[in-house]
Amino acid sequence: MNYPILPKRVFASPLIEYANFQDGSTVNLIRLVKPYANGLSYAVYETTKSPFCSNGMFKDYLKAKEKFELMVKNATRQAELLKRGTTNN
């Protein structure tokens, strides 16, 4: 199965929320510093082992937050949640 590969600009943008798991995997909600012309402004990046998780890009915060919550929920079935939080970005 092919999952979306996020562009490099996502990783140079500020982290909004994160979730870290016991197996070393993470789920991150990121706000793009420079949104795309088509409106994509948020990204969800995950490194979990859950087959139901995938990266994604979104136009609005609510859709991105919904995806983030779903990925955290799915990932907790594979590994224990160690730490979850928000940043000031």
SVG drawing of the C-alpha trace seen along z (x, -y; Angstrom):
<svg xmlns="http://www.w3.org/2000/svg" viewBox="-13 -31 26 35">
<polyline fill="none" stroke="black" stroke-width="0.4" points="0.0,0.0 1.3,-3.5 1.1,-6.2 1.5,-9.8 5.1,-11.1 5.2,-14.5 7.2,-17.3 10.4,-18.6 8.7,-21.9 6.5,-20.1 9.6,-19.2 10.7,-22.8 7.4,-23.9 6.3,-24.2 4.8,-21.3 1.4,-21.9 0.7,-18.6 2.6,-15.4 2.1,-11.9 5.0,-9.6 4.6,-5.8 6.6,-3.1 7.9,-1.5 9.5,-4.8 6.9,-5.8 5.2,-9.2 2.2,-11.1 2.7,-14.8 0.3,-17.6 2.2,-20.3 1.2,-23.8 2.9,-24.8 4.9,-28.0 4.2,-28.6 0.8,-27.1 0.4,-25.8 -1.6,-27.8 -4.3,-25.2 -4.9,-25.8 -3.0,-22.9 -1.9,-24.4 -1.6,-21.4 0.1,-18.0 -0.1,-14.9 3.1,-12.9 3.2,-9.4 5.8,-6.7 3.6,-4.1 3.4,-0.4 -0.4,-0.5 -1.6,0.5 -4.5,-2.0 -2.3,-5.0 -0.9,-7.2 0.5,-10.7 -1.8,-13.4 -2.1,-17.1 -5.2,-19.2 -6.6,-22.7 -8.2,-23.4 -7.2,-22.7 -10.3,-20.8 -9.8,-18.1 -6.1,-17.8 -7.0,-17.6 -9.5,-14.9 -6.9,-12.9 -4.4,-13.3 -6.9,-12.0 -7.7,-9.0 -4.0,-8.2 -3.3,-8.4 -6.3,-6.1 -5.1,-3.6 -1.5,-3.7 -2.4,-3.0 -3.5,0.5 0.0,1.2 2.0,-0.4 1.4,-2.2 1.1,-6.0 4.0,-7.5 3.5,-11.2 1.1,-13.5 1.1,-17.3 0.8,-20.6 3.4,-23.3 3.2,-27.1 3.4,-27.2"/>
</svg>
